[in-house]
Amino acid sequence: MNEEVMKNISLEVVRERLLDHEVPYGMKHRLVDWRRDQ
């Protein structure tokens, strides 16, 4: 494996981890906002 391929793979992994974190985070905030409005 050359360096370019390694970099691309690590970027993909980082992106997937960020997406995994973003979704629950956004959901939590939406729930908090919804409770506040009620």
URQUI-V606319 format. One record per pair of residues at least 12 apart in sequence whose ideal C-beta (glycine too) atoms are under 8 Angstrom apart, sorted by the first residue. I is the first residue (numbers start at 1). GAP is how many residues later the second one is. If there is no record, write none. Layout:
<<I | GAP> <I | GAP>>
This chain:
none
